Amino acid sequence: MWHSLIRLAQHRVLIETLVVRELKARYRGTVLGFLWTFIHPLMLLGVYTFVFMFVFKPARGDNVDPYALYLFCGLLPWTWFASSLSEGANSLVANGNLIKKIIFPAEVLPVVAVLSNGVNFLLGLPIYLGFWLAFRPEGISVHILLLPIVLLIQVVLSLGLVMFLSALTVHYRDVRDLLANVLTLWFFGSPIIYPLDLIAHPTARAVLEFNPMTHIIEGYHATIFVGELIHWKRLGVTGILALLVLVAGYYFFDRLRDSFAEEV
Amino acid sequence: MDGNQRPNQVQGQDVGSPPAIRMVDVTKQYRRVAQSHKFLTLKSAFVGGNIFKLLRPDEVFTALEGISIDVARGETFGVIGANGAGKSTLMKIIAGITKATTGEVEVRGKISALIELGAGFHPEISGRENVYINAIMLGLTRKQVEERFDDIVAFAELEEFIDAPVKHYSSGMYMRLGFSVAIHVDPDVLVIDEVLAVGDESFVHKCLDKIGEFKRRGKTILLVTHGMETVRRLCDRAAWINQGKVQAIGDPPRVIDSYLEWVAGQEEEEMSRLERDRVSGLGQGVDRSSKQPPDELGMQGGEDASVNAPYEVGRWGSGEATIDTVRLLDAVGAPRHVFTTGEPVTIEIGFSLAKVLEDFVFGIGVFSADGVSCYGTNTDIERFEPAVLEGSGVARIQIPAMNLVPGTYYLDVAIHRRDGQPYDYHRGLYSFRLHSPFGDVGVARLPHRWSFEGGVRWKREGGIPLDAGSSGEPLG
């Protein structure tokens, strides 16, 4: 495991290059080009605000005002998480050429999927904070300094899941179709469009508590939206779980590694 | 790369320094897992079964079996064989892209594999960026790419287009850039799989020069190609792989000859099978309709030998005389379908008839695969005066040198009246194939000889061998 992590570190330049390639290629050929990285979350913000403020008003607890900012606080990291998973699951299959035709470390591909979407997230964050400053004159809480911890846990969890999913997708293309639906369900099972306090039903509450993304999203809410300390215990457990997922995911990936060049 | 860790010691063949590539008893099996089985495994995987065990194959295909090859440092080693023989699998195992199922593979030094050129190129981004990404993928550092960037672009001859997205490149430009990047990685061991087949003549020469330069610098090169001339010219040793096994290994000319002999045998088999199918498909019955033979043969003494009518295979005629057997014989009288350009060929026509005929002509015509008449003649054109045809017999036309260019040819044979009315006309039922060590073009190889005067010198003189054996070089 450590050996593999060291190897991954050696591929740092390769990962970096591929992340940049991914981002460049994504918006190449569009008129607005790299601006899309900013415009995309903005438009998403518009759509969700419209839907959840005017079309369909979910029951709201306290402390979710202004609702659009609350919503976006969870939506931004969720978009990162969801697109990492769906892109990452497909990454080995989509880059079959690299795996089949050149000497290429396969584990780089899922990492690139998570990180390139991470860059998109990080580029969307300043926009969010800009809006925040516009709506909330008191400014941004110092608790935002704890945000990197939350980010790190999300990265570890995403990596673990993507390692597992990408290796599985090589053998079962069905995973892609299944995953899209699972992610929709997962989205509604995380406190993104509603605050966690609103869920009173004990079973529903237990499901939410069990969902690691609940605590990660709550971490974003705490550090950005509310401006308080993160929940150390919950996030700590989530972090350990994320690490276990990564170890298991990597083990799974490694066991199936030899089959990639043949099955892709 | 350590392959499978089995305590498997290699015996002997210790030539001073350790070999650059060592393969001991390498076997590669591809597994096929049936779809129904896959569904079950997915289900059981979710229920908690062991997915690694459950992914056991239903069918095993052995791509390579017991391959043991040592390639010495600085050696240029050629691998030849038919499509699907396992050459690419071998290259992928050596390059470390796939792993051997059993056996040991050891490669000393940095390896670069040219298995598909430009495999990592992203179509949307510029050539410049792709060069960087591709080179880093192949193991260079950013700084090294910067140093070599100009060389890479200059070698690919893409200075003008390097900032255009790769999707606008022609396939030739794409290949050139891919080759250029791969070659500038400057490996100790270079694995080249069939990539020289692409690209125009001048670029192929450039690539060959570059490979020659590698060779001079003492690098190890492993070359998979269908170009026998390349193997002959560049390789120190060669191996012929067939159905996953080493059939022959050693001196390139000898390995090539045994391979080509096998290829000719395969073709011979295929051609005679096709011919049997064609002849039996028509049945033995003769189409008695008074169908006119097409006019382009020399059969009627026609002057115009151009073909516009589609070339349709068939048999027709009145049946008063029938052609029973048609064979192509080589110099020693053995029936064959595959010859080398310049070899003597005899066409033998066995006929029989019930009554006695006084008006008869034997004719033949040779057509290329695309239906172009290459040569036709008959006994009438050549001023034979028919007297009597009766009972049965054999007509032979001896061709001392079959000087058509390489390719597949169809043969028409016929017995007909002098006015062209056929007794039995066999159109395209028989075929043969010609090979040549040279790629001369056109229809026929005109006998010729080069001579030079004044300031002309050659590193090596070529020429068409007089004996025209199965290869350009005398057998070892």
Interface residues (C-beta under 8 A of the other chain):
Chain A: V13 L14 T17 L18 R21 K24 A25 R28 G29 N97 L98 I99 K100 K101 I102 I103 F104 H171 Y172 D174 R255 L256 D258 S259 A261 E262
Chain B: Y30 R31 V33 K38 L42 F52 L55 K92 A95 G96 I97 T98 K99 I111 A113 I115 E116 A119 G120 H122 E124 I125 E129 Y132 I133 I136 M137 L138 G139 T141 R142 P165
